[in-house]
Amino acid sequence: MIDDILDSGQTIAMVREIIQEQEPASVWACVLLRKDRPEAMTVPVEYVGFDIPDEFVVGYGLDYDDYYRNLPDIVTLRKEAL
């Protein structure tokens, strides 16, 4: 499995469960970004690109209400920008 960001961990946990029902030989998870949140740290992920603070990030495909997706970098979205 590949995901862009691990926030609460619900998506990866649910998808992992669905895949494991098919009895594969193995299941591996890879995320680009993992937020520093207690619930995110309990979800098993084999590969993590970057651990980041628990802040809202946008850019490079990550969006806020369909805005900022096309930024060339991943940046923290500050409340003043809203």
NORHU-V560363 format. One line per field, one symbol per residue. ss: DSSP state (H for helix, E for strand, L for the rest). burial: + if it has 24 or more other ideal C-beta (glycine too) atoms within 12 Angstrom, else -. A space follows every 10 residues. Layout:
ss: ???
burial: ???
//
This chain:
ss: LEEEEELLLH HHHHHHHHHH LLLLLLLLLE EEEEELLHHH HLLLLLEEEE EELLLLEEEL LELELLELLL LLLLEELLHH HL
burial: +-+++++-+- -++--+---- --------+- +++++----+ --+-+--+-- -+---++++- -+-----+-- ---+------ --
//
